[in-house]
Amino acid sequence: MEKNKIVEKDMKYIADNAKEEFNKMSGKNLLITGGAGFLGHYLINSVLHWNDTNKNKKPIKIWVYDNFSRGIPEWITELKKREDIKIIDKDITKPITQTEANFHYIIHAASIASPHYYRIYPLETMHANVDGLRHLLEYAVRQKNNNKPIEGFLFFSSSEIYGDPTHDNIPTPETYRGNVSCIGPRACYDESKRYGETLCINFAKQHRLPVKIARPFNNYGPGLNINDKRVIPDFARNILSGEDIVMLSDGSPTRTFCYVSDAVVGYYKILIKGRHGESYNIGVMEPEISMLDLAKRLVDIGKRHFGYTGEIIYKDSKDEEYLTDSPNRRCPDISKAIEHIGYCPSVDIDEGLLRTMYWYSENFTKKAKK
């Protein structure tokens, strides 16, 4: 596998599978908040790939708002010379007083999503999911009142709004109301996403806005920072550093994992085709695997492709609340997305993990060993 071709292959996959949606946005202005993050990388670069390969169509012009709280990624810096993207250092939790463009489409992806980090920055997490969202929704209202209505608005919610689903609600449908703690260590993220959905639905109804909601389920892939503290980056870091994989639980909790290119196709389909005021699960329904199984799959990839000689070991986390309110199972029912927007994920987990590990090996091996 050619390492430098992985992301390029993914971008082509997204542009091909979201062709109808990108054609719809041709010549329009798209705002992406939180664009410097993991999903932002794919949301932005897939559009730029479409622009580059469809010279006969008007380009989609992208505006990126990000406060760059974790630094400015190198790939963002490299994009500044392009004419079809404008990158702005902006704190979305502050009111939008003016913009340089009339946005036709808005994707609000600005939020801390790693449990490790949102527990360190709970207030900042809530501000982005509530205050930042409200500023954008109020902008959309102003645009409509000025006869410049937006055509699509996508809010990134989370599968975390379901909490720890009961056994009879796995796979979990959008109609499940959740089993969530409002005071636990994860509540700053879970509850602010839930309230964000309530804001979206009521703005959509009261102001007749084209607001749609995505509920991501365990997206992973190239671009997810190896220091993010989520499970796949942690295991990848162990492997590429030549260390044993450290399991901080008994390995029994289960998840399904959705490769990023499939997820991003789903998000653009929601933006364009999703029904106003409705939520959509974006993920895969199978295989639902345990954390131990995930570790074994990555160990196998490490041994076959990267000369890995480590093993899986178990340790207790020094963080007493590490597993508090963490769901035992996480698996979406995606039938609504299939029916409403034509969502059809196809990258299987072993292929996705292999691509991810090759990307990490090229981009972060030296950093991981520091």
Phi and psi in degrees as a GROMACS rama.xvg file:
@    title "Ramachandran Plot"
@    xaxis  label "Phi"
@    yaxis  label "Psi"
@TYPE xy
-81.0261  115.824  GLU-2
-57.7661  -44.174  LYS-3
-74.4589  -2.51897  ASN-4
-101.428  -5.64577  LYS-5
-64.3062  -54.1694  ILE-6
-65.2817  -38.9861  VAL-7
-59.3839  -41.548  GLU-8
-63.7329  -41.0677  LYS-9
-64.0634  -40.5297  ASP-10
-65.1244  -39.916  MET-11
-63.7005  -41.6209  LYS-12
-58.945  -45.487  TYR-13
-65.5886  -47.3637  ILE-14
-62.0376  -36.729  ALA-15
-70.558  -41.973  ASP-16
-84.9676  -13.9056  ASN-17
-115.754  27.0991  ALA-18
-57.2418  -46.1854  LYS-19
-61.3374  -40.4191  GLU-20
-70.3496  -41.264  GLU-21
-67.511  -38.2215  PHE-22
-58.6157  -37.9167  ASN-23
-63.8095  -33.9473  LYS-24
-88.8023  -1.59842  MET-25
-53.0742  128.406  SER-26
79.6747  4.26694  GLY-27
-105.193  167.569  LYS-28
-102.298  126.43  ASN-29
-118.213  124.037  LEU-30
-101.077  128.28  LEU-31
-121.072  116.16  ILE-32
-91.3948  145.826  THR-33
72.2151  28.7655  GLY-34
-67.3664  -16.4126  GLY-35
-82.9591  -2.57101  ALA-36
-84.2906  -175.357  GLY-37
-56.7165  -57.4993  PHE-38
-68.568  -33.2022  LEU-39
-57.4483  -38.2246  GLY-40
-56.1412  -45.1237  HIS-41
-79.9073  -37.6272  TYR-42
-59.7692  -41.6933  LEU-43
-74.8999  -53.1074  ILE-44
-70.6598  -25.2867  ASN-45
-68.6023  -37.2917  SER-46
-67.6236  -43.3311  VAL-47
-63.102  -36.9498  LEU-48
-61.4052  -43.0106  HIS-49
-62.5019  -42.774  TRP-50
-58.688  -43.704  ASN-51
-69.4356  -27.9658  ASP-52
-104.192  5.43124  THR-53
-132.326  61.0861  ASN-54
-64.3193  -17.734  LYS-55
-81.8754  -3.30806  ASN-56
-117.181  155.249  LYS-57
-67.2137  133.571  LYS-58
-67.946  152.463  PRO-59
-81.802  123.976  ILE-60
-93.0423  125.054  LYS-61
-105.579  134.491  ILE-62
-111.444  134.32  TRP-63
-116.63  124.754  VAL-64
-108.93  127.191  TYR-65
-157.289  144.484  ASP-66
-90.2267  -2.60449  ASN-67
50.548  42.7721  PHE-68
-63.9874  -23.2886  SER-69
-110.174  24.2595  ARG-70
95.2007  169.095  GLY-71
-99.1255  113.292  ILE-72
-61.3134  148.478  PRO-73
-58.421  -37.7798  GLU-74
-66.8956  -29.5862  TRP-75
-67.1366  -45.5197  ILE-76
-58.18  -39.6588  THR-77
-66.9073  -22.5494  GLU-78
-85.4555  -12.3526  LEU-79
-62.9757  -23.0709  LYS-80
-80.4975  -10.4664  LYS-81
-76.0597  150.07  ARG-82
-87.6211  -15.4642  GLU-83
-97.9259  14.5286  ASP-84
-146.478  139.204  ILE-85
-126.199  124.22  LYS-86
-109.56  123.643  ILE-87
-125.36  128.826  ILE-88
-77.8325  103.364  ASP-89
-144.027  135.727  LYS-90
-89.5325  109.966  ASP-91
-70.7838  -12.5371  ILE-92
-76.5682  -7.56151  THR-93
-95.2457  147.941  LYS-94
-56.5068  145.982  PRO-95
-87.206  102.917  ILE-96
-87.7923  -31.5676  THR-97
-158.907  158.897  GLN-98
-134.137  164.023  THR-99
-91.2606  1.14638  GLU-100
-156.301  159.992  ALA-101
-91.6048  111.858  ASN-102
-80.281  130.985  PHE-103
-88.61  -30.9693  HIS-104
-134.732  143.249  TYR-105
-132.028  130.837  ILE-106
-119.823  115.684  ILE-107
-97.8325  97.6402  HIS-108
-117.177  14.3674  ALA-109
-83.002  103.809  ALA-110
-170.317  147.564  SER-111
-72.5705  129.265  ILE-112
-116.178  -12.988  ALA-113
-81.7488  126.224  SER-114
-54.0426  -37.2126  PRO-115
-60.2037  -45.0445  HIS-116
-84.0252  -33.7926  TYR-117
-72.9922  -19.3118  TYR-118
-76.7704  -25.2966  ARG-119
-78.5935  -34.302  ILE-120
-122.304  64.3806  TYR-121
-66.4318  -41.5866  PRO-122
-68.3205  -42.1202  LEU-123
-61.256  -37.9697  GLU-124
-62.7231  -46.0049  THR-125
-66.7453  -39.1148  MET-126
-59.8974  -43.7083  HIS-127
-65.4627  -41.2787  ALA-128
-78.1232  -20.72  ASN-129
-113.404  -63.9765  VAL-130
-65.0279  -46.0935  ASP-131
-60.7164  -42.896  GLY-132
-62.0961  -44.0361  LEU-133
-63.879  -40.0154  ARG-134
-58.435  -41.0013  HIS-135
-69.8563  -40.2586  LEU-136
-64.9449  -39.5267  LEU-137
-67.9342  -34.2376  GLU-138
-60.0648  -43.4205  TYR-139
-62.051  -37.7872  ALA-140
-64.4343  -45.5593  VAL-141
-60.6215  -41.1688  ARG-142
-61.5625  -41.0239  GLN-143
-65.1  -42.6911  LYS-144
-65.6788  -24.3887  ASN-145
-94.8823  15.0098  ASN-146
60.8285  32.3445  ASN-147
-129.756  58.4295  LYS-148
-65.7547  143.836  PRO-149
-71.9466  157.424  ILE-150
-103.545  -16.9877  GLU-151
-165.559  140.762  GLY-152
-138.066  122.805  PHE-153
-118.638  122.992  LEU-154
-102.794  128.44  PHE-155
-84.1687  104.698  PHE-156
-90.0361  -138.112  SER-157
-166.724  152.896  SER-158
-66.1616  -14.8038  SER-159
-65.8532  -15.994  GLU-160
-67.2875  -15.8568  ILE-161
-83.7978  -13.7177  TYR-162
65.1545  -132.684  GLY-163
-107.509  92.6052  ASP-164
-61.4168  147.483  PRO-165
-68.9338  159.535  THR-166
-57.2025  -37.5997  HIS-167
-78.9432  1.97516  ASP-168
-115.91  30.5715  ASN-169
-121.048  124.22  ILE-170
-59.8348  149.435  PRO-171
-92.4789  121.155  THR-172
-88.0085  163.843  PRO-173
-62.9152  -20.3845  GLU-174
-78.2791  -12.186  THR-175
-69.3796  131.594  TYR-176
-85.3685  -12.3208  ARG-177
101.184  158.456  GLY-178
-133.015  79.6504  ASN-179
-121.37  139.637  VAL-180
-87.4311  131.744  SER-181
-91.2854  -2.10334  CYS-182
-127.135  -0.460454  ILE-183
-75.7072  177.472  GLY-184
-66.8547  -17.5978  PRO-185
-100.153  -1.15229  ARG-186
-63.8592  -30.6331  ALA-187
-57.8778  -35.4286  CYS-188
-85.9193  -52.5132  TYR-189
-57.8753  -50.8771  ASP-190
-74.6398  -31.3559  GLU-191
-70.8962  -32.8317  SER-192
-68.1079  -39.7017  LYS-193
-63.1946  -45.2865  ARG-194
-66.2742  -35.8006  TYR-195
-58.8412  -40.4517  GLY-196
-63.8788  -39.4871  GLU-197
-63.1276  -41.5298  THR-198
-58.5605  -47.9499  LEU-199
-59.3669  -47.4017  CYS-200
-63.4956  -41.0635  ILE-201
-75.2099  -34.4522  ASN-202
-66.117  -39.2255  PHE-203
-61.9751  -42.533  ALA-204
-73.943  -49.5839  LYS-205
-71.4552  -36.3169  GLN-206
-109.585  3.83928  HIS-207
53.8391  54.4911  ARG-208
-101.37  147.718  LEU-209
-82.5739  61.0296  PRO-210
-92.8737  131.742  VAL-211
-129.095  160.448  LYS-212
-130.476  132.656  ILE-213
-107.907  137.23  ALA-214
-116.401  93.4647  ARG-215
-70.408  142.843  PRO-216
-118.596  103.272  PHE-217
46.2264  61.823  ASN-218
-76.907  144.339  ASN-219
-150.864  166.543  TYR-220
143.807  -173.581  GLY-221
-54.8061  139.986  PRO-222
100.834  -18.9241  GLY-223
-77.4384  114.809  LEU-224
-53.4555  131.877  ASN-225
-67.7108  -14.9336  ILE-226
-100.551  17.2649  ASN-227
-70.3592  -22.2347  ASP-228
77.9674  12.6668  LYS-229
-90.7593  168.423  ARG-230
-63.7133  -45.678  VAL-231
-66.9702  -46.3869  ILE-232
-59.6649  -38.3033  PRO-233
-61.5404  -47.2132  ASP-234
-65.8073  -39.0254  PHE-235
-63.1791  -40.7061  ALA-236
-61.6109  -44.9591  ARG-237
-57.797  -46.8678  ASN-238
-64.8225  -47.8921  ILE-239
-74.331  -16.0045  LEU-240
-93.4515  -1.19826  SER-241
72.2596  25.2039  GLY-242
-103.204  161.242  GLU-243
-64.7887  147.115  ASP-244
-74.8938  127.265  ILE-245
-100.399  117.398  VAL-246
-97.0265  118.19  MET-247
-97.4088  15.7212  LEU-248
-141.652  -174.912  SER-249
-80.8864  0.238828  ASP-250
82.5786  5.13757  GLY-251
-86.8556  -26.2626  SER-252
-55.6907  143.469  PRO-253
-117.223  152.241  THR-254
-147.053  160.499  ARG-255
-108.081  148.226  THR-256
-122.671  130.097  PHE-257
-110.805  120.685  CYS-258
-65.3654  143.615  TYR-259
-59.3688  -36.2062  VAL-260
-65.6941  -38.6477  SER-261
-64.7841  -42.3103  ASP-262
-62.49  -45.4809  ALA-263
-66.3639  -36.1564  VAL-264
-57.023  -44.4305  VAL-265
-60.9101  -40.6822  GLY-266
-66.0877  -41.4242  TYR-267
-69.224  -31.2308  TYR-268
-67.6322  -38.0966  LYS-269
-63.7951  -46.479  ILE-270
-53.6402  -42.8915  LEU-271
-92.4121  -40.9463  ILE-272
-107.819  -13.8264  LYS-273
-62.2366  149.521  GLY-274
-77.6105  142.709  ARG-275
-63.0463  133.537  HIS-276
76.0358  15.6146  GLY-277
-118.885  156.657  GLU-278
-108.047  148.567  SER-279
-135.764  128.421  TYR-280
-71.366  133.436  ASN-281
-125.932  114.144  ILE-282
179.325  -155.165  GLY-283
-131.104  152.96  VAL-284
-91.0766  -16.1429  MET-285
-157.116  155.098  GLU-286
-81.4529  144.322  PRO-287
-89.7566  111.857  GLU-288
-120.889  155.232  ILE-289
-79.4211  163.453  SER-290
-62.3347  -33.1742  MET-291
-66.8384  -41.8397  LEU-292
-63.4643  -41.173  ASP-293
-59.3539  -45.9825  LEU-294
-60.4255  -42.1491  ALA-295
-63.8313  -39.5856  LYS-296
-63.5491  -41.6387  ARG-297
-70.9088  -36.5307  LEU-298
-60.8133  -42.5864  VAL-299
-61.7219  -44.2514  ASP-300
-62.52  -42.8669  ILE-301
-60.0486  -42.1905  GLY-302
-71.565  -37.8293  LYS-303
-77.8062  -28.8936  ARG-304
-119.821  -18.6221  HIS-305
-130.42  13.8409  PHE-306
65.213  27.9492  GLY-307
-71.9857  137.026  TYR-308
-123.782  6.89518  THR-309
-79.4071  -176.236  GLY-310
-141.914  176.144  GLU-311
-92.581  127.192  ILE-312
-125.363  161.743  ILE-313
-115.419  134.205  TYR-314
-139.97  156.201  LYS-315
-86.1699  137.03  ASP-316
-69.6765  143.228  SER-317
-72.5709  -15.981  LYS-318
-87.3071  112.276  ASP-319
-63.3628  -23.9725  GLU-320
-103.223  14.7639  GLU-321
-54.2197  -42.8378  TYR-322
-102.822  0.881467  LEU-323
-63.0918  126.171  THR-324
66.8254  8.74035  ASP-325
-75.3128  127.657  SER-326
-65.5108  144.7  PRO-327
-74.0291  -33.8082  ASN-328
-135.98  147.483  ARG-329
-145.466  109.215  ARG-330
-152.288  122.745  CYS-331
-88.5537  151.606  PRO-332
-92.2327  115.04  ASP-333
-105.388  16.304  ILE-334
-63.3134  -32.5805  SER-335
-65.6872  -43.5946  LYS-336
-65.871  -36.507  ALA-337
-63.0492  -45.2703  ILE-338
-72.9604  -45.3288  GLU-339
-80.6307  -39.6068  HIS-340
-123.039  0.178898  ILE-341
74.4021  30.5738  GLY-342
-70.2904  132.319  TYR-343
-150.051  78.3815  CYS-344
-65.7726  145.776  PRO-345
-139.447  -7.64731  SER-346
-83.5553  115.909  VAL-347
-76.7107  161.572  ASP-348
-65.0282  -38.0131  ILE-349
-66.9045  -38.9691  ASP-350
-66.2486  -43.7706  GLU-351
-63.1892  -41.8654  GLY-352
-65.804  -38.4076  LEU-353
-63.9719  -46.2276  LEU-354
-59.6638  -42.852  ARG-355
-63.2802  -44.0033  THR-356
-65.9316  -38.0184  MET-357
-64.7438  -39.6007  TYR-358
-64.9449  -44.5022  TRP-359
-61.2497  -40.892  TYR-360
-62.8464  -33.7019  SER-361
-80.625  -36.3044  GLU-362
-99.4396  -26.8758  ASN-363
-131.606  4.6676  PHE-364
-56.9312  -48.3052  THR-365
-65.3694  -39.4678  LYS-366
-67.029  -37.6232  LYS-367
-65.2926  -27.6742  ALA-368
-85.8854  -6.95676  LYS-369
